[in-house]
Amino acid sequence: MKKTETKQSNYELQELQLEAAFSQVKSDMQEISIPKIDLTEFENRFEDIANQLWDAATEVGFFQLVNHGLPFSSITTGFSESKAFFDLPESIKGQY
């Protein structure tokens, strides 16, 4: 991926575009290929999906979930709640 591309174009999924806007994405992240893990037929593919999640988490540290069935509104709510928590004073966050 070219370093001249915008952050928003770096990610196919809207969720990751939100995350890029939510935090400062390091320039070296542009060189990492983030695995996409398809959750289609989750119940029938549980072991395969679990192995993909493990590999992605231990080898790359990040992954994208596709075909998860979550509405985008739930994802945006999650980012809003996360931002609200991290905007709290350290003394309050430290309690958790």
Backbone as CSV, one residue per row, in Angstrom:
resi,resn,N_x,N_y,N_z,CA_x,CA_y,CA_z,C_x,C_y,C_z
1,MET,0.851,-1.169,0.000,0.000,0.000,0.000,0.893,1.227,0.000
2,LYS,0.562,2.204,-0.799,1.356,3.421,-0.904,1.147,4.299,0.315
3,LYS,2.220,4.885,0.814,2.124,5.740,1.992,1.397,7.044,1.699
4,THR,1.190,7.364,0.423,0.510,8.607,0.084,-1.008,8.474,0.155
5,GLU,-1.513,7.251,0.309,-2.960,7.059,0.400,-3.456,7.570,1.752
6,THR,-4.711,7.973,1.800,-5.276,8.459,3.058,-5.566,7.292,3.972
7,LYS,-5.663,7.579,5.265,-5.976,6.531,6.234,-7.287,5.837,5.890
8,GLN,-8.284,6.605,5.493,-9.589,6.033,5.225,-9.534,5.002,4.106
9,SER,-8.678,5.202,3.112,-8.612,4.257,2.018,-7.779,3.026,2.363
10,ASN,-7.101,3.026,3.511,-6.286,1.887,3.893,-7.121,0.681,4.300
11,TYR,-8.342,0.897,4.688,-9.145,-0.176,5.248,-10.428,-0.361,4.455
12,GLU,-10.720,-1.607,4.157,-11.925,-1.921,3.401,-13.177,-1.790,4.272
13,LEU,-13.090,-2.198,5.524,-14.256,-2.212,6.391,-14.492,-0.860,7.049
14,GLN,-15.747,-0.456,7.113,-16.096,0.809,7.755,-15.645,0.829,9.209
15,GLU,-15.693,-0.339,9.886,-15.297,-0.405,11.280,-13.851,0.045,11.461
16,LEU,-12.971,-0.403,10.577,-11.567,-0.027,10.705,-11.336,1.411,10.320
17,GLN,-12.165,1.934,9.436,-12.061,3.346,9.117,-12.393,4.171,10.358
18,LEU,-13.385,3.727,11.116,-13.721,4.412,12.369,-12.562,4.340,13.341
19,GLU,-11.961,3.154,13.461,-10.857,3.003,14.401,-9.682,3.886,14.007
20,ALA,-9.405,3.999,12.724,-8.308,4.845,12.265,-8.578,6.297,12.642
21,ALA,-9.829,6.716,12.560,-10.185,8.082,12.922,-10.175,8.263,14.442
22,PHE,-10.476,7.201,15.161,-10.579,7.242,16.618,-9.204,7.354,17.274
23,SER,-8.205,6.736,16.694,-6.870,6.746,17.288,-5.844,7.164,16.248
24,GLN,-4.652,7.399,16.702,-3.563,7.730,15.793,-2.982,6.430,15.268
25,VAL,-3.078,6.207,13.960,-2.555,4.999,13.350,-1.104,5.263,12.964
26,LYS,-0.215,4.422,13.423,1.205,4.595,13.138,1.470,4.324,11.660
27,SER,2.432,5.026,11.098,2.732,4.874,9.682,3.193,3.471,9.344
28,ASP,3.839,2.767,10.283,4.288,1.413,9.980,3.129,0.436,9.882
29,MET,1.959,0.803,10.380,0.780,-0.052,10.274,0.341,-0.201,8.822
30,GLN,0.689,0.756,7.984,0.289,0.689,6.589,0.939,-0.487,5.872
31,GLU,2.008,-1.022,6.421,2.724,-2.125,5.793,2.199,-3.482,6.250
32,ILE,1.342,-3.518,7.258,0.846,-4.776,7.808,-0.417,-5.205,7.064
33,SER,-0.464,-6.474,6.703,-1.671,-7.041,6.102,-2.519,-7.610,7.237
34,ILE,-3.671,-6.997,7.478,-4.540,-7.438,8.568,-5.460,-8.535,8.046
35,PRO,-5.403,-9.729,8.654,-6.216,-10.848,8.179,-7.723,-10.571,8.315
36,LYS,-8.475,-11.028,7.328,-9.937,-10.971,7.387,-10.431,-12.364,7.744
37,ILE,-11.243,-12.445,8.778,-11.774,-13.724,9.223,-13.273,-13.717,8.991
38,ASP,-13.718,-14.624,8.148,-15.111,-14.718,7.726,-15.882,-15.564,8.735
39,LEU,-16.933,-14.993,9.321,-17.729,-15.698,10.320,-18.961,-16.393,9.730
40,THR,-19.026,-16.464,8.401,-20.133,-17.170,7.753,-20.173,-18.617,8.242
41,GLU,-21.367,-19.111,8.533,-21.581,-20.490,9.020,-20.728,-20.773,10.258
42,PHE,-20.739,-19.832,11.175,-19.912,-19.900,12.386,-20.040,-21.248,13.103
43,GLU,-21.258,-21.696,13.307,-21.473,-22.938,14.067,-20.823,-24.138,13.385
44,ASN,-20.850,-24.170,12.045,-20.281,-25.291,11.294,-18.778,-25.173,11.111
45,ARG,-18.237,-23.980,11.302,-16.810,-23.736,11.050,-16.071,-23.272,12.305
46,PHE,-16.636,-23.582,13.470,-16.105,-23.064,14.724,-14.614,-23.333,14.889
47,GLU,-14.168,-24.562,14.691,-12.756,-24.897,14.898,-11.853,-24.144,13.927
48,ASP,-12.266,-24.076,12.667,-11.487,-23.346,11.657,-11.392,-21.865,12.013
49,ILE,-12.521,-21.278,12.401,-12.536,-19.856,12.766,-11.689,-19.616,14.012
50,ALA,-11.792,-20.496,14.995,-10.989,-20.360,16.210,-9.501,-20.399,15.879
51,ASN,-9.111,-21.291,14.983,-7.702,-21.370,14.579,-7.256,-20.101,13.855
52,GLN,-8.114,-19.573,12.989,-7.784,-18.326,12.285,-7.639,-17.168,13.269
53,LEU,-8.539,-17.089,14.245,-8.465,-16.032,15.256,-7.166,-16.142,16.054
54,TRP,-6.830,-17.352,16.461,-5.602,-17.560,17.232,-4.382,-17.138,16.422
55,ASP,-4.316,-17.608,15.182,-3.172,-17.269,14.327,-3.052,-15.762,14.123
56,ALA,-4.171,-15.121,13.825,-4.147,-13.671,13.587,-3.744,-12.915,14.850
57,ALA,-4.298,-13.322,15.979,-4.006,-12.625,17.236,-2.556,-12.810,17.667
58,THR,-2.001,-13.992,17.454,-0.642,-14.256,17.926,0.430,-13.872,16.914
59,GLU,0.098,-13.892,15.625,1.100,-13.591,14.608,1.077,-12.133,14.152
60,VAL,-0.122,-11.535,14.093,-0.251,-10.157,13.608,-0.646,-9.210,14.738
61,GLY,-1.537,-9.669,15.600,-2.009,-8.833,16.697,-3.326,-8.140,16.402
62,PHE,-3.790,-8.239,15.174,-5.044,-7.609,14.751,-5.746,-8.540,13.767
63,PHE,-7.060,-8.337,13.628,-7.811,-9.046,12.596,-9.096,-8.298,12.325
64,GLN,-9.676,-8.568,11.157,-10.975,-8.010,10.781,-11.975,-9.152,10.768
65,LEU,-13.129,-8.938,11.353,-14.198,-9.922,11.274,-15.165,-9.480,10.185
66,VAL,-15.438,-10.377,9.249,-16.391,-10.076,8.176,-17.548,-11.055,8.258
67,ASN,-18.682,-10.618,7.722,-19.919,-11.417,7.759,-20.295,-11.812,9.185
68,HIS,-20.147,-10.841,10.103,-20.447,-11.074,11.514,-21.903,-10.819,11.849
69,GLY,-22.613,-10.091,10.995,-24.031,-9.848,11.219,-24.344,-8.699,12.161
70,LEU,-23.339,-8.011,12.680,-23.606,-6.880,13.561,-24.006,-5.665,12.735
71,PRO,-25.075,-4.987,13.135,-25.438,-3.764,12.414,-24.391,-2.676,12.665
72,PHE,-24.165,-1.857,11.653,-23.159,-0.795,11.771,-23.463,0.132,12.935
73,SER,-24.731,0.318,13.250,-25.102,1.176,14.383,-24.558,0.622,15.704
74,SER,-24.524,-0.683,15.861,-23.943,-1.283,17.078,-22.446,-1.039,17.143
75,ILE,-21.800,-1.074,16.004,-20.355,-0.848,15.950,-20.039,0.602,16.306
76,THR,-20.813,1.543,15.752,-20.568,2.950,16.064,-20.845,3.233,17.541
77,THR,-21.852,2.581,18.105,-22.140,2.734,19.529,-20.965,2.233,20.359
78,GLY,-20.390,1.099,19.965,-19.230,0.556,20.675,-18.056,1.517,20.652
79,PHE,-17.797,2.136,19.497,-16.705,3.106,19.410,-17.008,4.335,20.273
80,SER,-18.255,4.773,20.287,-18.625,5.928,21.113,-18.424,5.632,22.597
81,GLU,-18.850,4.445,23.016,-18.690,4.059,24.432,-17.210,3.941,24.795
82,SER,-16.432,3.378,23.890,-14.995,3.248,24.133,-14.344,4.621,24.265
83,LYS,-14.692,5.535,23.371,-14.136,6.884,23.422,-14.523,7.570,24.724
84,ALA,-15.789,7.417,25.127,-16.249,8.040,26.372,-15.442,7.519,27.566
85,PHE,-15.163,6.225,27.580,-14.365,5.664,28.676,-12.949,6.228,28.672
86,PHE,-12.293,6.213,27.517,-10.909,6.656,27.463,-10.762,8.163,27.638
87,ASP,-11.853,8.903,27.490,-11.829,10.343,27.752,-11.963,10.669,29.242
88,LEU,-12.278,9.674,30.067,-12.408,9.887,31.509,-11.051,10.228,32.119
89,PRO,-11.055,10.915,33.242,-9.793,11.184,33.946,-9.121,9.863,34.365
90,GLU,-7.790,9.890,34.417,-7.022,8.690,34.786,-7.473,8.125,36.123
91,SER,-7.820,8.980,37.079,-8.218,8.503,38.402,-9.474,7.639,38.346
92,ILE,-10.362,7.950,37.434,-11.587,7.143,37.296,-11.281,5.874,36.496
93,LYS,-10.567,6.015,35.383,-10.220,4.830,34.577,-9.424,3.828,35.399
94,GLY,-8.569,4.324,36.284,-7.741,3.453,37.104,-8.528,2.539,38.016
95,GLN,-9.760,2.896,38.315,-10.607,2.055,39.166,-11.035,0.771,38.442
96,TYR,-10.931,0.802,37.114,-11.374,-0.351,36.329,-10.200,-1.160,35.870
